[in-house]
Each structure stands twice: as structure tokens, then as C-alpha cells.
Amino acid sequence: MSQQIPQSPPRSSRIRALTRNRFVRIVAAIAVLAAIVLYFRGSDDSGATRTTFAARRGPLTISVVAGGNIEALESQTIKSEIKGETKILTIVEEGYLVTQEDVDTGKVLVTLDDSQLIERITQETIEFQSAYANYTDAREQYEIQVKQNESDVTASELEVKFALMDFKKYMGDLLADQILDEIDLQIDLDALIEETRETTAESLAEGATIVLEDESGAASIDVNGETDGSDLEGGDLPADATATPAEADPEQSETEPAPDLATVDEPDATQILLASATQQDRPDVDFSKYASPDRLGDGEAQQQLRKLESDRLIAEEELALAEVKLAGTRRLAEKNFVTKQELDGDEMSVKKNAISLESAKTAEELFVKYEFPKEAETLLSAYEEAIRKLERTIKKGIATEAQAEAKWKSSEANYKLRESRMKELQDQLDACVMPAERPGLVVYAGSDEPWRNREAIEEGATVYERQEIITIPDMTQMAVKVKIHESSIKKIQKGQQAQIELDSYPDQMLTGEVTKVSVIPDSSSRWMNPDLKLYPATVSIDGTYDWLKPGMTAQVEIEVSQLEDVVYVPIQAVQAEKDQRVCYIDLPSGRTERRIVETGEFNKEFIAITKGIKQGEQVLLRAPQGRPAAGSGKDGEKEGEGGERGGESRGEGERQGGGGLQGGGGSEGGGGGQGRGPQN
């Protein structure tokens, strides 16, 4: 049998084995070093864990600490009052100290470019002068129209009176009144004028259009000053009116005939035809029945009728006498006592008298049948038309007066608008020069807000309307603007005393008072942390200090309450373990006792112990070695947050700035804790 020679392992297997052995040796070395480090570290911490504090009993001041910046309570803010944008021509240097002398002399701090304003004022002045001229003319035209309307109404009223007098003069007073009563045309002139004015004014107030009509045409007048149709009095129409549709459009008159007013469509709902006492159809009057002397009154008609009747009677008597004379002459002619010429003369006289009688009868009959009714109807119609004319005059007068008043008010509004614009432009021109109004330190606006995407304030920079340019704070009244977390805002009240420590002057402790507390949270940081609710508050600083400058950083401690007799320990001595608060007591025997405690209110340094610890007992400031310290790990963070609240809801400590009894720093508004400890 052939002897088999053992083969050596592959090269890759040897390399993996060497690497594995080397890795094991490295891990073992690291473990040894870690054990040595832990040993020495544990020995170093052993002494620290034995640091103790004797629990005290006495008063404990509860306060809220918050950070903020120094600001002036009052200041002069200079803003651009120019609409749109403009440029800064000159500006006082930042940091300039405005004195009372500067205020008294009106020292100019900022000058803005006014070239465009001067050009606009020039153009507006022209418009203003034109508007003033139109306003003055419209006001005078209105006054003229009012006087003209009074004259027209007075003239129309006289026409009515004269027409009535003519009718009564012809018919007689009694008969005229009787006829007017029968046709319901007995008018109280004063009442008619008042009623027409009231009705027309009410209709115009409702936006209606007055439509006036008579035999000569129609005209519509509305309160907007437009007139359409022919003028009822035959005078000139207003400049903006047209007499007829044909005159309004000459081209149309050549191709289309003017529409017949009788066939024109009725006015729409915005127009009305104001009814009058004479526009309704009145009953016809049969004047022939009054054509007798016993029925006619003492008027011209009776006199004329009597004269015609007398003429007829005289003609009858003359005819009778002529006939008697002719009969005698004929008897004498038969006896040849008279000549034939005398007989012919008497016969001719009879014929003439017969003709005269017939003429007198005809005249009387024509008067009774035609002339008297015609004249009576004419006079009655003239009286009726005079009343209508009076109504039209009143309506037209009110409408034209309303037109003139509307034009006056419109021009007045335009004039006042131009006047307001002129004043506004002049105010903006004056606002281009900004003098000092109070002493103080000049601070450019936006210098503390570099995050705003705006051009820096300097000569030549562009500014916009209402944009702040500089601020001059009143250095005699300074305050600290702070933001209070929502968990502590309920403790802050106006009038609470506060102590103020400045970062730049830590040895200067100032006093102050809460003067203002906002009822709504600040929204400036809401976009970064929507869950963070901070309420702005103002703490005024007592006294005046020359070295105080706006923008300095300060810590404010506001005293919110005073616990008179409580047991308290340092806040780091209380540990949070799960849902419990525990302290570690250093017993006289040298052993350490874990004790569950109940906590109360706390400040930045101390926390009240309501149950579990007595005065004088030594509490460890740190958990013993091997115990989980609050704030270490996930559980420690949660427990620490709850511990800082001292029995309040868990998690508020971290939001408030404490971040646990031992772990975590302060967040915005928390100021690193809840206050300062008592001065024991």
C-alpha cells in the first residue's frame, strides 16, 4: 500500500485563524483596561456620593426666573409716512445722543427724498383749483335755481288766481263755485302746493323719475340731473338735455321719424307719473243750461246775455211800431192822403226792423248755443291748465333744484376730496423732514433684527410706508422684556416685585416691578416650536442708571409666593425613580437609607419636602454608587422631568427649562430653572 502524505491547510484558512486570535487578544485587552478605568472611577465617585446637606426648616421664597433684554418703556419711533417707497437723503449717525437742546431747536434726524411729492403736489394743485371753481359755480347755480323756482311758483300761483278770477268774472261767483264743486275742481291753493311738494320730494327721495306731460309734449326729470323730452314751458332745456329724440341724434332724425309721444312705451318701474288733481278726466259741463239771466250770476256772461235779450226786445218793439205805422200809412194811401213814396218808406222800415229782429234773435241764439259755452269752457280750461302748470312748475322746480343740489354736492365732494389729497400730500411733504421730539439715544431700526430681509438703514437706502427708520428710547424709564413659559404664567401678576441681574454687570443687582403681562402667547417663535407657548411680560426697573443701554441681557427673578414654615433640601437631592420621588439619607450608623418623599413647590436651588424628611436629617446630594441617577438614560430623563416639577405633571420640567432635577439645561423662557433659593 502506498503511504498518503498529509496535505497542509490552505493559505486563506491560516490567515483567518491568525486574524481571529489577534481579535480575541485585542478584545481581552480592552476589557482589562475598562475594568481598571471603572475601578478607579468608582473609587473617585465614592467620596462625591457622600456629600450631604442637612434638611432645613423655615421660610422659602418661590420665584420665577426668566431671561430678557433691556428696553425703554417709552420711545420715539420715526417711521416713513410717504406712500409707496422713497429714499433716505440724510440721517443722523447711529448712537447719537439727542439732547433737550436738540429737541428745542428742532434738530433734523432724517430727511427723505421729496422730489416726487413736489411734482404730485403741483399736479394736484391744478386739479384742486379746478374743483374749487366748479364747486363755487355749482353752489351759486343752486342758489340761483332756488330763487328762480320761487319766482316760477309765484308766477304760476298768480296765473291760477287770475284764471279763477276770469272764470268767476264771466260766470259769476255763485255759479262759478257751484260748477267747480260739481266737477271737484274747487282747489285749496296752499294745500295743493304743499301736497305737490311733499309728493314730489318723497318720490325723488325714492329714486323715481318725474314724468311731466301736457298737450305740448312730455319731459322726464330725475334727481341725477337728466332731462328727456320737450320743455313744458317752451323755454330752453338744460345744456345736457335734449328736446326730442330727433334733436338728440341728428343722424337718426334723417332716417327715422321721431316717435309719437302717444305711442311711447310707458316708463319703467324707476319712473312714475305724478298724479295731480287735474290729470284725471273730469265730467263734461253743459254750460247751455246756465244760459238764462235768472241762472247766471252777476258776471260778464249775464251782462252779455241781457244785452242780447234787450236788443231782441227792442227789435221786436221797433218792428211792431213799424208795422202799426205801415198799417196806418196804407189806410191813408187808400184815401190818397199820403204819397206812394211815404208808403214805400214805411214798408222799407218794417222790413229793416224785421231783419234787425231776426239778427237780434240769431245773435242771442248763437251766444246761448255757442259763444257762452265756448267762453265758459275756455275760461274753465284756462283755470284747469293754470293748476296743472302750477303743479308742473312745482315738480320741475323741485327736480331741477335737486339736480342743482346734486351737482353742488358732487362738486363739493370732489372739492373736499381734492382738498384732502392736497392736505395729505402736504403732510407727506412735511413728513420728509423728521425732527427730534424727545432726548435719547439714536438706534437704527432693524439693527437688532438681522434676520429680516430688508435693506440696511443708511443714506441712500430705500424705505417703504410705515417702515421704522430710527428709534429714540427714553433712557430715564427702562424695563426688561421677558417671556414667561405657560406653566408659570398663572403665577405672574402685575405689581409683583422682582430682582434684576445684568450679564454685563453681575455685581449690580437692580429691583423692579411687573407692570404688564400679556394675555396671549408670543408668536415669534411659534414657527420653530409650535408646542412652545411663551407669554411676554414687562418688568420696569426702579431708578435711573446712565450705564443701562437698550439690548443688554438680563436675568429677572420674580417673587411669586412665600412659604413660611417648610422643610426644604437642595433640588438635586431629590431623585426621580419611576413614579416616585426619593432621597438618600446618610444615617449616623454610616449606612444609606432610600426614602420615598413627597415634594411641594420649589425654586432654582431648593425644593419643599412635605412628607418623608425631618429637619436636620442629612440627605445625599447625589445618588449612591450603583444607583441610577436622575436624568441618565431614557427612564432617568422622564423621571427627572417629573421631579423638577415637584409633584406636578411629569414632563413640564423639561419644557420649562430645568430638564430634570439633575439633568438637562434650560430652554427658551425657562431661564434654567424656576427661581433663586432663599437667602439662608
C-alpha positions, 0 to 999 in steps of 0.5 A: 500500500502506498503511504498518503502524505498529509496535505497542509491547510490552505493559505486563506484558512491560516490567515483567518485563524491568525486574524481571529486570535489577534481579535480575541487578544485585542478584545481581552485587552480592552476589557482589562483596561475598562475594568481598571478605568471603572475601578478607579472611577468608582473609587473617585465617585465614592467620596462625591456620593457622600456629600450631604446637606442637612434638611432645613426648616423655615421660610422659602421664597418661590420665584420665577426666573426668566431671561430678557433684554433691556428696553425703554418703556417709552420711545420715539419711533420715526417711521416713513409716512410717504406712500409707496417707497422713497429714499433716505437723503440724510440721517443722523449717525447711529448712537447719537445722543439727542439732547433737550437742546436738540429737541428745542431747536428742532434738530433734523434726524432724517430727511427723505427724498421729496422730489416726487411729492413736489411734482404730485403736489403741483399736479394736484394743485391744478386739479384742486383749483379746478374743483374749487371753481366748479364747486363755487359755480355749482353752489351759486347755480343752486342758489340761483335755481332756488330763487328762480323756482320761487319766482316760477311758483309765484308766477304760476300761483298768480296765473291760477288766481287770475284764471279763477278770477276770469272764470268767476268774472264771466260766470259769476261767483255763485255759479262759478263755485257751484260748477267747480264743486260739481266737477271737484275742481274747487282747489285749496291753493296752499294745500295743493302746493304743499301736497305737490311738494311733499309728493314730489320730494318723497318720490325723488327721495325714492329714486323715481323719475318725474314724468311731466306731460301736457298737450305740448309734449312730455319731459322726464326729470330725475334727481341725477340731473337728466332731462328727456323730452320737450320743455313744458314751458317752451323755454330752453332745456338744460345744456345736457338735455335734449328736446326730442329724440330727433334733436338728440341724434341728428343722424337718426332724425334723417332716417327715422321719424321721431316717435309719437309721444302717444305711442311711447312705451310707458316708463319703467318701474324707476319712473312714475307719473305724478298724479295731480288733481287735474290729470284725471278726466273730469265730467263734461259741463253743459254750460247751455243750461246756465244760459238764462239771466235768472241762472247766471250770476252777476258776471260778464256772461249775464251782462252779455246775455241781457244785452242780447235779450234787450236788443231782441226786445227792442227789435221786436218793439221797433218792428211792431211800431213799424208795422202799426205805422205801415198799417196806418200809412196804407189806410191813408194811401187808400184815401190818397192822403199820403204819397206812394213814396211815404208808403214805400218808406214805411214798408222799407222800415218794417222790413229793416226792423224785421231783419234787425229782429231776426239778427237780434234773435240769431245773435242771442241764439248763437251766444246761448248755443255757442259763444257762452259755452265756448267762453265758459269752457275756455275760461274753465280750461284756462283755470284747469291748465293754470293748476296743472302748470302750477303743479308742473312748475312745482315738480320741475322746480323741485327736480331741477333744484335737486339736480342743482343740489346734486351737482353742488354736492358732487362738486363739493365732494370732489372739492373736499376730496381734492382738498384732502389729497392736497392736505395729505400730500402736504403732510407727506411733504412735511413728513420728509423732514423728521425732527427730534421730539424727545432726548435719547439715544439714536438706534437704527431700526432693524439693527437688532433684527438681522434676520429680516430681509430688508435693506440696511438703514443708511443714506441712500437706502430705500424705505417703504410706508410705515417702515421704522427708520430710527428709534429714540428710547427714553433712557430715564424709564427702562424695563426688561422684556421677558417671556414667561413659559405657560406653566408659570404664567398663572403665577405672574401678576402685575405689581409683583416685585422682582430682582434684576441681574445684568450679564454685563454687570453681575455685581449690580443687582437692580429691583423692579416691578411687573407692570404688564403681562400679556394675555396671549402667547408670543408668536415669534417663535411659534414657527420653530416650536409650535408646542412652545407657548411663551407669554411676554411680560414687562418688568420696569426697573426702579431708578435711573442708571446712565450705564443701562443701554437698550439690548443688554441681557438680563436675568429677572427673578420674580417673587411669586409666593412665600412659604413660611414654615417648610422643610426644604433640601437642595433640588438635586437631592431629590431623585426621580425613580419611576413614579416616585420621588426619593432621597438618600439619607446618610444615617449616623450608623454610616449606612444609606437609607432610600426614602420615598418623599413627597415634594411641594413647590420649589425654586432654582436651588431648593425644593419643599419636602412635605412628607418623608424628611425631618429637619436636620436629617442629612440627605445625599446630594447625589445618588449612591454608587450603583444607583441610577441617577436622575436624568441618565438614560431614557427612564432617568430623563422622564423621571427627572422631568417629573421631579423638577416639577415637584409633584406636578405633571411629569414632563413640564420640567423639561419644557420649562427649562430645568430638564430634570432635577439633575439633568438637562439645561434650560430652554427658551423662557425657562431661564434654567430653572424656576427661581433663586433659593432663599437667602439662608 
